[in-house]
Amino acid sequence: MEGPVSIKEIFAQLDGKFPMDEAVVEGDDFPTALPQGTTFQSVETFGTSAWTITGRVMATDPDGTETLYFLKVAYGEHGGTMLRGEFESSKIIYGLMPKFIPEPVGFGKFKVQNPATYFYLSEFVDMDVATAPEPAEFTGRLAEMHKTSQSPTGQFGFHVATCDGKMAHTVEWEESWAVFYRKLLVGVCKLDLETNGPWPELERATERVATKVIPRLLGPLQAEGQKIKPCIIHGDLWEGNMGINLEAGDTLLFDAGSYYAHNEMELGHWRCEFSSVFRSETYTRHYLQNYPAAEPVDEFDDRNRLYSIKGAINYSAGHPGSILRKT
């Protein structure tokens, strides 16, 4: 798969104009673009994103009602993987909890051939992204999402590739959570080496974690008759990927890169240095009141530290030279 296309370079070429295409407006080959009977009115750049160009679409419904949509555009086959993954992730979360994520409307490819351009269209929700969520309310809803989800195969994984930021997850189905997480982590570490270059100490540490630490900490979760449920997780959950609906007051997720995982995996990001709000122990404490730690409970913190490694190395892979590679 080709690497990510530079959004900064593309945006500079656009000279401030938002890229729009008939595939979004007409939906001839992509019936999941603007709903049938909806008339496109305008589009404007809205919000910021490190890996995509984002905009707000104004359209008119058949009854004359004006409706807003949120549009994300990404480039290259990697961009298609990223937005398809978000679309499929959001569909599952929305199906479980419609008020916990903006409604996904469509995914598709622009008719323009060069460069290859993909889009993701969703409901537009005006939200506050600066205020920290109320811990009990937010973690209660998150735990509900984890509890009510059901893996279609009964295994850990996902049916399409998804991304954490711009980095693709390894999500092939596995019965063993320890095996799944090992492949996920090793894949992320490989991406980091490709981005930041060789580091023998890190490579030796990765090998030890993969062959010793993961079997020791995650193996017991499915040993001697013990089971853990594969839960849908957001996949990149930190305060930068959630907000508060200004109209309803509910917390909302966005930018999902999901897969079915051990529910505690979701909390690993909260330990990473790129997270500030969720690093407060109150969020983890409230979450565990809704979804208690797996047995052995006294190893929860060790598992949490292990899960955080994936988030830290993934961030390093996406941000060359990041200090998170060392922490």
Secondary structure, DSSP 8 states (H G I E B T S, - for coil): ------HHHHHHHHTT-----HHHHT-SS-TTSS-TT-EEEEEEE-S--SSSEEEEEEEE-TTS-EEEEEEEEEEHHHHHHHHHHHHHHHHHHHHH-TTSS--EEEEEE-S--SS-EEEEEEE---EESSS---HHHHHHHHHHHHHH---SSSSBB-SS--EETTEE-----BS-HHHHHHHHHHHHHHHHHHHH---HHHHHHHHHIIIIIHHHHHGGGGSTT-----EEE-SS-SGGGEEEETTT--EEE-S---EEE-GGGGGGGGGSTT-SSTTSHHHHHHHHHHS---SSGGGHHHHHHHHHHHHHHHHHHHSTT-GGGT-
